[in-house]
Amino acid sequence: AQSVTQPDIHITVSEGASLELRCNYSYGATPYLFWYVQSPGQGLQLLLKYFSGDTLVQGIKGFEAEFKRSQSSFNLRKPSVHWSDAAEYFCAVGSGGSNYKLTFGKGTLLTVNP
Amino acid sequence: GAVVSQHPSRVICKSGTSVKIECRSLDFQATTMFWYRQFPKQSLMLMATSNEGSKATYEQGVEKDKFLINHASLTLSTLTVTSAHPEDSSFYICSARVAGAGELFFGEGSRLTVL
């Protein structure tokens, strides 16, 4: 069974600073990987996804993520954080096949200081 | 595109009553819809997967008689919480998948409070 680990429960950065949110996954085959963002009381918005090909993927809002198979990681990065980026971030892995589903990590809460 | 609408966004009900939450894909046909439950400051827990025209597949530990899921069309799935109790109070989120696509598109969520 697949699993996702987000080691950091809460991260605080200053506005304008760079950001990296960590994600490690466990899955036997080539994974489908995702990052979603959730604002309080809201649903989830897809930031970016990786299925195959170029291991560095670009997403919305200036985010990018890099798939590293050797490390089973899919870390999310942003070079300069904006106050509006404060939210909960979830990494997810999708299993293939007829019983497709997403398994989420526990999330990382991002706080942005002015 | 790929908009999923969930209704109602908030609902308060008395213990023992039933509540229905709707999930609609507005601009695409969703062959599969998923229902998640999220506790405060926690991740999303998959409750069940529903395919249009067939019975939902429930995750282990989820009571299928309490959480009734119907996926009658390619654009609508409903979750009915039957005989609700205070411990059913939670944030319920639906998501939808286009056939063959990997990503899920999420609704805005529904906050259920059972008094």
Interface residues (C-beta under 8 A of the other chain):
Chain A: Y32 F34 Y36 G41 Q42 G43 L44 Q45 L46 K49 F51 F90 G94 N99 Y100 K101 L102 T103 F104 G105 K106 G107 L109
Chain B: V4 Q6 T32 F34 K41 Q42 S43 L44 L46 T49 T57 F91 I93 S95 R97 G102 E103 L104 F105 F106 G107 E108 G109 R111
